[in-house]
Amino acid sequence: MSVQQKKNIPAKATPITVVDANRYQALLPTLPRPAAAWLETLGFRGLADSHALVPDADGALAQVLAGVAHADDPFALAALPSALPEGIYRLDDQGLALSPDIAALSWSLGAYSFDRYKARKRAPATLVLRTGESAERGMLQAEAITMVRDLVNTPAEHMGPQDLARCAQALAKRHGARFHQVQGDALLKKNFPAVHAVGRASSRAPRLIELNWGKARHPLLSIAGKGVCFDSGGLDIKTPDGMRQMKKDMGGAAHALGLAAMVMALGLPVRLQVLIPAVENAIAGNAYRPGDVIRTRAGVQIEIGNTDAEGRVILCDALAYAVESRPDLIIDLATLTGAARVALGPQLPALFCRSMGTARQLVDLGLRIEDPMWHLPLWAPYRGGIESSVGDIVNTGRNAMAGAINAALFLERFVPEQQDWLHIDLFAWNDAARAGRPVGGEAQTIRTLLAYLEQRFRAQD
């Protein structure tokens, strides 16, 4: 365990002094002359993600100076766990004061390694914090993010629809939630025809996974996550490069489970419903085809313009099902479009919602806690681009322009105007390494969504 909580900090723990560039300059004159000279020799300046090991007179490690961007950086200590010598460390009171939740979160994320198939080279250093609610919150968030990363990083061979269902079932058992799934041809009997159509070609049966938790008197919160466990593109098959990372196409489902885990662990006053349509978009003789018209739970007839736009097809059944219970809020999370990445890049998920005020609140909150998303419009004049001449709607736009907006407008068709709804189109992946964010699966926006849900529902309680 890379972060430990203890009532009393062990005396043997090596102190870490946290500084930014300004704090370091103020601290330098107060240090013993040998230590100050050593730091000057190293060229340490207190810059973010840098650190310096300060020896004692006998050459043993006496102190660590750690540079951070600022005290509220959720990745403040993330560069340290794998860089410092193995051992036990504590934060001292000479430098910037980090809140225990920031310390626990950033250290835990810095210690992350996906080691299911390849053992890590060394154990991370251990940070000891005093027991308390703040540190517990940071560890809880880190645990949820770790779960999301692990789910996304796991290859499709070991993370098919059934495996994803097992993970959801384990989470439900842990928090006393009710678990249910509808799978295979039973999807047709239970009126999830779009989920069935997309997933029927795989030898691994498609399914609709559902978790329910909370008290009946609380407002209903529905969270839906796209669970395409592997996306070949279907008959509109992807190129090899386009298919390479498609194990991550269940990233929306992973995010839904990660957010749900925090909601349940913190006991938010909501009645939680989690919905995951889980499929593999495969190729076989019974695969759904371009030009097919697919009936949906809502009765809307979808013309299939491209089998590689499958995420919105399965989500429409989940959204229609969620709407039937008239929730206070629906959130859907999905690795839905490459167009969102073209517009915003890998680090900024696209947010769509009908309320400009809510959008502004979420964007501002995300910027403040450094878990960002960016608002894109549900631009009504573009609805004509998803009209079909043979069905009610087509799952692709007329051309490549405004692809993320077209997908959001498609989903909006299944959410009544009076229903409060957030749609988040995310990447779920780090394409370049940064401190605490290795290349691979990543959790995006769930800390921001948690903060928003706490503000919204605790105020109602």
C-alpha positions as CSV (number, residue, x, y, z in Angstrom):
1,M,0.0,0.0,0.0
2,S,1.6,3.3,-1.1
3,V,-0.4,5.5,1.3
4,Q,-0.9,4.5,4.9
5,Q,-3.0,6.2,7.5
6,K,-1.8,6.1,11.1
7,K,-2.8,7.8,14.3
8,N,0.8,8.5,15.0
9,I,3.4,9.1,12.3
10,P,6.5,6.9,12.7
11,A,9.6,8.7,13.9
12,K,11.7,6.9,11.3
13,A,9.7,8.3,8.4
14,T,11.8,10.6,6.2
15,P,10.4,14.1,6.0
16,I,9.3,15.6,2.7
17,T,9.3,19.4,2.4
18,V,6.9,20.6,-0.2
19,V,7.8,23.8,-2.0
20,D,7.0,25.8,-5.1
21,A,9.5,28.1,-6.7
22,N,8.6,31.1,-4.4
23,R,8.5,29.0,-1.2
24,Y,11.8,27.4,-2.0
25,Q,13.5,30.8,-2.3
26,A,12.1,31.8,1.1
27,L,13.1,28.5,2.6
28,L,16.7,28.3,1.3
29,P,18.3,30.8,3.7
30,T,16.8,28.9,6.7
31,L,18.4,25.6,5.8
32,P,21.8,24.4,7.2
33,R,24.6,25.7,5.0
34,P,25.7,22.2,3.8
35,A,22.1,21.4,2.8
36,A,21.7,24.8,1.0
37,A,25.0,24.3,-0.8
38,W,24.1,20.8,-1.9
39,L,20.7,22.0,-3.3
40,E,22.5,24.8,-5.2
41,T,24.9,22.2,-6.6
42,L,22.0,20.1,-7.8
43,G,20.4,23.1,-9.4
44,F,17.1,22.4,-7.5
45,R,14.7,25.3,-7.9
46,G,11.4,24.0,-6.6
47,L,9.8,23.5,-10.0
48,A,6.8,21.2,-10.4
49,D,7.5,17.4,-10.4
50,S,11.1,17.9,-9.3
51,H,12.7,16.7,-6.2
52,A,16.0,16.7,-4.3
53,L,17.4,14.2,-1.8
54,V,19.3,15.9,1.0
55,P,21.8,13.7,3.0
56,D,22.8,14.0,6.6
57,A,26.4,14.3,7.8
58,D,26.9,10.6,7.4
59,G,25.5,10.4,3.9
60,A,22.2,8.9,4.8
61,L,18.9,10.4,3.5
62,A,17.8,13.1,5.9
63,Q,15.2,15.0,3.9
64,V,13.4,15.3,0.6
65,L,12.5,18.6,-1.1
66,A,9.6,18.2,-3.5
67,G,8.6,20.9,-6.0
68,V,5.0,21.4,-6.9
69,A,3.0,23.7,-9.2
70,H,0.7,24.7,-6.3
71,A,-0.7,23.3,-3.1
72,D,-4.0,22.3,-4.7
73,D,-2.5,20.3,-7.6
74,P,-4.2,16.9,-7.6
75,F,-0.9,15.5,-8.9
76,A,1.3,17.4,-6.6
77,L,3.3,14.4,-5.2
78,A,2.7,12.1,-8.1
79,A,6.3,12.2,-9.4
80,L,7.7,10.9,-6.0
81,P,6.5,7.3,-5.3
82,S,8.5,5.6,-8.0
83,A,11.4,8.1,-7.9
84,L,12.2,8.1,-4.2
85,P,14.1,5.3,-2.6
86,E,11.9,2.6,-1.2
87,G,10.9,3.4,2.4
88,I,8.5,5.4,4.6
89,Y,8.0,9.1,4.2
90,R,6.0,11.9,5.8
91,L,5.2,15.5,5.1
92,D,6.8,18.1,7.3
93,D,5.6,21.5,8.2
94,Q,8.5,23.6,6.8
95,G,7.0,23.9,3.3
96,L,3.7,24.4,1.6
97,A,0.8,22.7,3.5
98,L,-0.9,20.1,1.4
99,S,-4.4,19.0,2.4
100,P,-4.4,15.3,3.3
101,D,-6.8,14.5,0.5
102,I,-4.5,16.0,-2.1
103,A,-1.5,14.3,-0.6
104,A,-3.3,10.9,-0.5
105,L,-4.7,11.3,-4.0
106,S,-1.6,12.5,-5.7
107,W,0.7,10.0,-4.1
108,S,-1.6,7.1,-4.8
109,L,-1.9,8.1,-8.5
110,G,1.9,8.4,-8.8
111,A,2.2,4.9,-7.4
112,Y,-0.2,3.4,-10.0
113,S,1.1,0.7,-12.3
114,F,-1.0,-1.7,-14.4
115,D,0.8,-4.9,-13.3
116,R,-1.7,-7.7,-14.2
117,Y,0.6,-9.1,-16.9
118,K,4.0,-7.6,-16.2
119,A,5.4,-7.2,-12.7
120,R,6.5,-3.7,-11.8
121,K,10.3,-3.2,-11.4
122,R,10.1,-2.0,-7.8
123,A,7.7,-1.2,-5.0
124,P,6.7,2.4,-4.7
125,A,7.7,4.5,-1.7
126,T,5.2,4.7,1.1
127,L,3.6,8.0,2.4
128,V,2.2,8.0,6.0
129,L,-0.6,10.4,6.8
130,R,-2.5,10.9,9.9
131,T,-5.8,9.1,10.1
132,G,-8.7,11.4,9.1
133,E,-11.7,12.0,6.8
134,S,-9.7,14.2,4.4
135,A,-7.0,11.5,3.8
136,E,-9.7,8.9,3.5
137,R,-11.5,10.9,0.8
138,G,-8.3,11.2,-1.2
139,M,-7.7,7.5,-1.0
140,L,-11.3,6.7,-2.0
141,Q,-10.9,8.9,-5.1
142,A,-7.6,7.3,-6.0
143,E,-9.2,3.8,-5.6
144,A,-12.0,4.7,-8.0
145,I,-9.6,6.2,-10.5
146,T,-7.4,3.0,-10.2
147,M,-10.4,0.9,-10.9
148,V,-11.3,2.8,-14.0
149,R,-7.7,2.6,-15.2
150,D,-7.5,-1.1,-14.6
151,L,-10.8,-1.8,-16.4
152,V,-9.7,0.2,-19.4
153,N,-6.2,-1.2,-19.5
154,T,-7.4,-4.9,-19.4
155,P,-7.3,-6.5,-22.8
156,A,-10.6,-7.5,-24.4
157,E,-9.7,-11.1,-24.0
158,H,-10.2,-10.7,-20.3
159,M,-12.7,-7.8,-20.3
160,G,-15.6,-9.0,-22.4
161,P,-19.3,-8.3,-21.6
162,Q,-19.4,-11.1,-19.0
163,D,-16.2,-10.0,-17.3
164,L,-17.5,-6.4,-17.1
165,A,-20.7,-7.7,-15.6
166,R,-18.6,-9.6,-13.0
167,C,-16.8,-6.4,-12.1
168,A,-20.1,-4.6,-11.7
169,Q,-21.5,-7.4,-9.6
170,A,-18.4,-7.3,-7.3
171,L,-18.9,-3.5,-6.8
172,A,-22.6,-4.0,-6.1
173,K,-21.8,-6.7,-3.4
174,R,-19.2,-4.4,-1.8
175,H,-21.6,-1.6,-1.3
176,G,-24.8,-3.5,-0.7
177,A,-26.3,-2.6,-4.1
178,R,-28.7,-4.8,-6.1
179,F,-27.2,-6.3,-9.3
180,H,-29.2,-7.5,-12.3
181,Q,-28.4,-8.2,-16.0
182,V,-30.4,-9.1,-19.1
183,Q,-28.3,-11.1,-21.6
184,G,-28.4,-12.7,-25.0
185,D,-31.7,-13.2,-26.7
186,A,-33.5,-12.2,-23.4
187,L,-32.6,-8.6,-24.5
188,L,-35.3,-9.0,-27.2
189,K,-37.9,-10.2,-24.7
190,K,-37.1,-7.4,-22.3
191,N,-37.2,-4.8,-25.1
192,F,-33.5,-3.9,-25.5
193,P,-33.4,-4.6,-29.3
194,A,-30.6,-2.1,-30.1
195,V,-28.2,-3.5,-27.6
196,H,-29.0,-7.0,-29.0
197,A,-28.5,-5.9,-32.6
198,V,-25.0,-4.5,-32.0
199,G,-23.8,-7.3,-29.9
200,R,-25.4,-10.4,-31.5
201,A,-22.5,-11.3,-33.8
202,S,-20.1,-11.9,-30.9
203,S,-19.6,-15.3,-29.3
204,R,-19.7,-13.4,-26.0
205,A,-23.4,-12.5,-25.4
206,P,-24.4,-8.9,-25.2
207,R,-26.1,-7.7,-22.0
208,L,-27.7,-4.8,-20.1
209,I,-26.1,-4.5,-16.7
210,E,-27.9,-2.7,-13.9
211,L,-27.0,-1.7,-10.4
212,N,-29.5,-0.1,-7.9
213,W,-28.5,1.4,-4.6
214,G,-29.9,3.8,-2.0
215,K,-33.1,4.8,-0.3
216,A,-36.5,5.2,-2.0
217,R,-37.0,8.6,-0.5
218,H,-33.9,10.1,-2.2
219,P,-33.9,11.6,-5.7
220,L,-33.0,9.1,-8.5
221,L,-29.7,9.5,-10.2
222,S,-29.1,7.4,-13.3
223,I,-25.6,6.9,-14.7
224,A,-25.2,5.1,-18.0
225,G,-21.9,4.0,-19.5
226,K,-21.0,2.8,-22.9
227,G,-19.7,-0.8,-22.6
228,V,-18.3,-1.7,-26.0
229,C,-15.7,-4.2,-24.7
230,F,-14.0,-4.3,-28.1
231,D,-14.9,-2.4,-31.3
232,S,-13.8,-3.9,-34.5
233,G,-16.0,-1.4,-36.3
234,G,-18.3,-4.3,-37.3
235,L,-18.8,-4.8,-41.1
236,D,-17.5,-1.2,-41.5
237,I,-14.3,-2.6,-40.2
238,K,-11.7,-0.3,-38.7
239,T,-8.1,-0.1,-40.0
240,P,-5.4,-1.8,-37.9
241,D,-4.3,1.5,-36.4
242,G,-7.9,2.4,-35.6
243,M,-8.6,-0.9,-34.0
244,R,-5.4,-1.1,-31.9
245,Q,-6.7,0.5,-28.7
246,M,-10.3,-0.5,-29.0
247,K,-10.1,-2.4,-25.7
248,K,-10.7,1.0,-24.3
249,D,-14.1,1.4,-25.9
250,M,-15.8,0.3,-22.7
251,G,-14.2,3.4,-21.0
252,G,-17.6,5.0,-20.5
253,A,-18.8,1.9,-18.5
254,A,-15.6,2.0,-16.5
255,H,-16.2,5.6,-15.7
256,A,-19.8,4.9,-14.7
257,L,-18.6,2.3,-12.2
258,G,-15.9,4.5,-10.9
259,L,-18.3,7.4,-10.3
260,A,-20.8,5.0,-8.8
261,A,-18.2,3.6,-6.4
262,M,-17.5,7.1,-5.0
263,V,-21.2,7.9,-4.7
264,M,-21.9,4.8,-2.7
265,A,-18.8,5.0,-0.6
266,L,-19.5,8.5,0.4
267,G,-23.2,7.8,1.0
268,L,-24.6,10.5,-1.1
269,P,-28.3,11.1,-0.5
270,V,-29.4,9.7,-3.9
271,R,-31.1,6.6,-5.2
272,L,-28.5,5.4,-7.7
273,Q,-29.1,3.5,-10.9
274,V,-26.2,2.4,-13.0
275,L,-26.9,1.1,-16.6
276,I,-24.2,-0.5,-18.8
277,P,-25.1,-1.9,-22.2
278,A,-22.2,-4.3,-22.7
279,V,-21.4,-5.7,-26.1
280,E,-18.6,-6.7,-28.4
281,N,-18.9,-5.1,-31.9
282,A,-17.8,-8.2,-33.8
283,I,-18.1,-9.5,-37.4
284,A,-20.0,-12.7,-38.2
285,G,-22.8,-13.8,-40.6
286,N,-25.4,-12.4,-38.3
287,A,-23.7,-9.0,-37.7
288,Y,-25.9,-6.0,-38.2
289,R,-25.3,-4.2,-41.5
290,P,-25.0,-0.8,-43.0
291,G,-28.5,0.1,-44.3
292,D,-30.3,-2.0,-41.7
293,V,-33.1,-0.3,-39.8
294,I,-33.0,-1.2,-36.1
295,R,-36.0,-0.8,-33.7
296,T,-35.2,0.7,-30.3
297,R,-36.7,0.5,-26.9
298,A,-38.2,3.9,-27.4
299,G,-39.8,2.8,-30.6
300,V,-37.5,5.0,-32.7
301,Q,-36.4,3.3,-35.9
302,I,-32.6,3.8,-36.5
303,E,-31.1,3.5,-39.9
304,I,-27.6,2.2,-39.7
305,G,-25.3,4.5,-41.7
306,N,-22.2,2.9,-40.4
307,T,-21.7,-0.1,-38.0
308,D,-18.7,1.7,-36.5
309,A,-21.1,4.2,-34.9
310,E,-22.4,1.6,-32.5
311,G,-21.9,3.3,-29.1
312,R,-24.8,5.6,-29.6
313,V,-27.0,2.7,-30.8
314,I,-26.6,0.7,-27.6
315,L,-26.8,3.9,-25.4
316,C,-30.2,4.8,-26.8
317,D,-31.8,1.7,-25.3
318,A,-30.1,2.4,-21.9
319,L,-31.2,6.1,-22.0
320,A,-34.8,5.2,-22.9
321,Y,-34.9,2.7,-20.0
322,A,-33.5,5.3,-17.6
323,V,-36.1,7.9,-18.7
324,E,-38.9,5.5,-17.8
325,S,-38.2,6.0,-14.1
326,R,-38.1,9.8,-14.4
327,P,-34.8,10.4,-12.6
328,D,-33.8,13.7,-11.2
329,L,-30.6,13.5,-13.4
330,I,-29.2,11.3,-16.1
331,I,-25.5,11.2,-16.8
332,D,-24.1,9.2,-19.7
333,L,-20.4,8.7,-20.2
334,A,-19.0,7.3,-23.4
335,T,-15.9,7.0,-25.6
336,L,-18.2,8.0,-28.3
337,T,-16.5,10.0,-31.2
338,G,-13.1,10.6,-32.7
339,A,-14.6,14.0,-33.6
340,A,-14.5,15.1,-30.0
341,R,-10.8,14.3,-29.8
342,V,-10.2,16.2,-33.0
343,A,-12.0,19.2,-31.5
344,L,-10.6,19.1,-28.0
345,G,-7.7,16.6,-27.9
346,P,-7.2,13.7,-25.5
347,Q,-7.2,15.7,-22.2
348,L,-10.6,17.5,-22.6
349,P,-13.8,15.5,-22.5
350,A,-16.7,17.1,-24.3
351,L,-19.7,18.0,-22.2
352,F,-23.2,18.4,-23.7
353,C,-26.2,19.5,-21.7
354,R,-29.3,21.7,-22.2
355,S,-28.6,24.2,-19.5
356,M,-25.9,26.8,-20.1
357,G,-25.8,27.5,-16.4
358,T,-25.1,23.9,-15.5
359,A,-22.5,23.7,-18.3
360,R,-20.7,26.7,-17.0
361,Q,-20.8,25.4,-13.4
362,L,-19.3,22.1,-14.5
363,V,-16.6,23.6,-16.6
364,D,-15.6,26.1,-13.9
365,L,-15.6,23.3,-11.3
366,G,-13.5,21.1,-13.5
367,L,-11.0,23.8,-14.1
368,R,-10.8,24.6,-10.4
369,I,-10.1,21.0,-9.3
370,E,-8.0,20.2,-12.4
371,D,-10.3,17.5,-13.7
372,P,-11.5,19.4,-16.8
373,M,-14.3,19.1,-19.4
374,W,-15.4,21.5,-22.0
375,H,-18.8,22.5,-23.2
376,L,-19.9,21.9,-26.8
377,P,-23.4,22.8,-28.0
378,L,-26.4,20.7,-28.7
379,W,-26.8,22.8,-31.9
380,A,-30.4,22.3,-33.0
381,P,-29.9,23.4,-36.6
382,Y,-27.7,20.3,-37.1
383,R,-30.5,17.9,-36.4
384,G,-31.3,17.7,-40.1
385,G,-27.9,15.9,-40.5
386,I,-29.2,12.8,-38.7
387,E,-32.6,12.6,-40.4
388,S,-33.2,9.4,-42.3
389,S,-35.3,8.8,-45.5
390,V,-36.1,5.2,-44.5
391,G,-36.2,5.4,-40.7
392,D,-36.7,8.0,-38.0
393,I,-33.1,8.8,-37.5
394,V,-29.7,7.7,-38.8
395,N,-26.7,6.9,-36.7
396,T,-24.2,8.9,-38.8
397,G,-24.3,12.5,-40.0
398,R,-24.2,13.6,-43.6
399,N,-20.5,14.2,-43.5
400,A,-17.6,14.3,-41.1
401,M,-18.3,17.8,-39.8
402,A,-19.6,18.3,-36.2
403,G,-19.4,14.6,-35.6
404,A,-19.4,14.9,-31.8
405,I,-22.5,17.2,-31.9
406,N,-24.3,14.9,-34.3
407,A,-23.7,12.0,-31.9
408,A,-25.0,14.1,-29.0
409,L,-28.1,15.1,-30.9
410,F,-28.7,11.5,-31.7
411,L,-28.7,10.6,-28.0
412,E,-30.8,13.7,-27.2
413,R,-33.6,12.2,-29.4
414,F,-34.1,9.5,-26.6
415,V,-34.1,12.0,-23.7
416,P,-37.3,14.1,-23.3
417,E,-36.9,17.8,-23.2
418,Q,-37.9,18.1,-19.6
419,Q,-35.4,15.5,-18.4
420,D,-32.2,16.8,-16.9
421,W,-29.3,15.1,-18.7
422,L,-25.5,15.3,-19.1
423,H,-23.7,13.6,-21.9
424,I,-19.9,13.4,-21.7
425,D,-17.8,12.2,-24.7
426,L,-14.4,11.2,-23.3
427,F,-11.2,9.6,-24.4
428,A,-10.4,7.5,-21.3
429,W,-6.7,7.3,-22.3
430,N,-3.4,9.0,-21.7
431,D,-1.5,9.1,-25.0
432,A,1.5,10.7,-23.4
433,A,2.9,10.2,-19.9
434,R,2.8,12.9,-17.2
435,A,3.4,12.7,-13.5
436,G,0.8,10.3,-12.1
437,R,-0.7,9.8,-15.5
438,P,1.1,6.9,-17.3
439,V,0.3,6.0,-20.9
440,G,-2.9,3.9,-20.9
441,G,-6.3,4.0,-19.4
442,E,-7.4,7.1,-17.5
443,A,-10.3,8.4,-15.5
444,Q,-11.6,11.7,-16.7
445,T,-14.2,14.1,-15.1
446,I,-15.3,11.7,-12.4
447,R,-13.8,13.9,-9.6
448,T,-15.6,16.9,-11.1
449,L,-18.9,15.0,-11.4
450,L,-18.6,13.8,-7.8
451,A,-18.1,17.4,-6.6
452,Y,-21.1,18.5,-8.7
453,L,-23.3,15.7,-7.4
454,E,-22.3,16.5,-3.8
455,Q,-23.2,20.2,-4.3
456,R,-26.5,19.3,-6.0
457,F,-27.8,16.5,-3.8
458,R,-26.5,17.4,-0.4
459,A,-28.2,20.7,-0.8
460,Q,-31.5,19.0,-1.5
461,D,-31.1,16.6,1.4
